[in-house]
Amino acid sequence: MPRAVVFDLDYTLAVPRRDRTTILREAVDAADAPTLTREEYLEAHRRNLTRETREPIFADLLADREAEADPVELARAYRETIAETLEPLPGVEEMLAELRDSYRVGLLTNGPVRAQRDKLETLGWEDAFDAALVTGELEAGKPDRRAFDAIADALAVAPGDVVYVGDEVDADVYGATNAGMDVIQVLLEDGPDPDPRAIAHVRQAAVATEVPAVVAGLE
């Protein structure tokens, strides 16, 4: 019987109204920086999972380019552009509140501290979880087992008593199952196929209704 439900943040509970490629391009234009691709950004992001801000990510990206763009300004522009477009998936706020009546509810999200905490503030979710951890505050990011052990410790439960909900195969499905957690994979329209390691697969648009039903079925 599960004692806790832990969620990823981006594309599991909240999504931007514009695609991330467009958001990155708008931030680059605002900071007068050279063109950066989404793929380059994601690679740099994975190299900087335990940072305070996105500044090292953009410093990494700009290091090999002959440009006078300021990584501090670029990080600020990107953070503000995301905040302008971020919104919760339908019904997830009510879902979180209802789950907390029966389970410990947590959040484990990859990324720099300021960026991810700013998203929670933008969404008004500072108190929506019993524990919310950003990997920038930890020794390691997902899929490292230490990140999953940290959220289990913060919720005062064993990893085996946790159901983890996330959309990424490596960071979420592999990472959580490797830590001994059951995983519900969130399926995106243009995302990866269902992974057999997950105990269940739910459509992104139906997270609020399907996740509680899957968790209840494990009791």
N, C-alpha and C positions, 0 to 999 in steps of 0.2 A: 504493500500500500504506500503510495507516494506521500511524502510529508511536505514537499516543496516543489514549486514550479518556477523555473528560471527562464527568462527571455533574453534573446538578442534584441538589439534596438532597431538598427537601420534595416528597412525592408521586411522586418518581422512585426514591429509595432507601429512604425512611423515611416512615411515616405515623402520625398519632395514632390511638389506639384510639377516641377520641370525635371527633365533627365539630368543626371550628373555631368554629362559631357557639356551640355549647355551651361550649367552652373559654373563649371570650371572655366569655360570660355569667357563668360561674363566677368568672373573674378580676375582673369588674366587681363582683360581689356581695362577693367577699372584700375588695376595696379600698373598698367603700361608695361607688362611683362611679355616675354616671348611666348610663342605658341607652345602649349603643353598638351599632350594627349592624356586621355583618361587612363590608358594602359600604363603610361609612364608614372602617373600619379599613384595608381594602385601598387605598383612595384615599390615605389618610395615609401608609401604608407606601410607596407608590410615590413620594411626595414626599420621602421620607427614606431613600433607599437607601444613602447613604454616611455613616451615623451609627455612633457607638460603641455606643449602647444604644437600646432602644425608647422611652426617656423622651421624646425629641422627638416621636415619633409620638403618644404619648398626650397630651402637652402641646398638640399641634396639635389633637387631637380635643376636648380639654376647654376650649380657649380661648374658644369661643363659647357655652359652657354655664355657667349660674350654679351652680357647684358648688364645694365645698371639697375635692374629691378630689385626692389627691397623685399626679401622673403617675409619680413614682418608685416609689410603692407599687403603683400599677396595673401598671407594667412588671414589677416583681418578681413580683406575683401571676400575671401572664400567663406569664412565663418558667417559673415553678415548676409551673404547671398543665400546660403543654405537656410539660415534662420527665417528669411523672408518667405521661403517656399515650403517649409516643413509642416506636415500635418499628420495626425494620427489616422490609422486605418479605422474603418467604420466599426464602432462598438467596442474598441479595445479598452477604453477607459472604464467603462462599466464592467467589462470582463475582469480587469485587474482587481477592481473593488470587490467583486463577487468572489473571486478566487481566494482573496485574503480572508474571507469568512471561514474557510476550511483548510487552507494551506499557507505555509510561508511562501511569499512571492518575491523573487529577486530579479535583478538585471545584471547581465555581464556583457559588456560591449567593448569591442576593440577600438582603440584610437587614443589620441592625445587627451589629456585631462580637460583642458579648457574647452576644446571643441565639443566633446561629448557632454560635459556638464552644461555647456551653453544650450545644447539641444534639449536637455531635460528641463532647463529653466524656460526655454521658449515654449515648450509643450505644457508647462505648468505641472510637471511630474516629479518635482523634488521630493514629495512625500507619497508617491504612488506605489513604492516598493518597501518591503521590510529591509532590504539591503540592495544597494545599487553600486556596482563596481565598474570602473573604467580601467582598462589595462594600462593606461599611462600611469596609474597609481601603483601598479604591481611589478613584480620581478619579471614577469613574462606575459605575453599576450596569447590569445587563442591561436592555434589549437594546443598550446603547451598545457599539460595537465595541471601545472601550478595555478593557472588562472581559474580553472574549474574547482580545484580544491579550495581556493580562496573564497569563492562565492558560497560554497557549501559551508565553510567555517563561519562566514559572516552570518549565515542563516541558522547556524547551530544545528545542522543536520549532516548525516553521512552522505557522500556522493551517491550511493546506491539508493537513497531515498528521494532523489531529485529527478524530475522530468524536465529536460531542457528543450527549449523551442527556438529554432533558428533556421535560416535559409541557406547558409553556405555549407557546401559539402565538407571541405577540409577544416575550416575554422570551427564549424558548429557540429556537424554530424560526426565526423571523425573525432574531433577534440573531446566532445562530451561522452561519446561511447567509450573512448579510450580511458576516460576518467571514471567509468563505471556507472554512468547515468543513462537512463532511457531518453531517447530523443524523438521529438516530433519535428519532421522536416517541413518547412514552409515552402511551397512550390510557387515560383514566380512564372509569369506567362512566358518570359524569354530566358528562364533560368535552367539549371541543370535538371536532369531526369531524377525521378525518385531513387533514393539510395536504399539498398536493402538493409543497411545497418539500422535505419530508423524503424521504430515500432509503429509509426503511423505517418501519413503524409496528408497535409491539409493545404487547401488553396489559400493564397495570400488574402484574397478578398473575404474569406470565410474564417479567418483566424479567431475572431471573437466568438463564433458559435461552435466551431469544430474542436478547438483546443480543449475547452472545458468538458466536452462530451468524451473525448479520448481519455483525459485524465480521470474522469469519474469511472470510466470503464476498467481502470486498473485497480480499483479498490477491491 
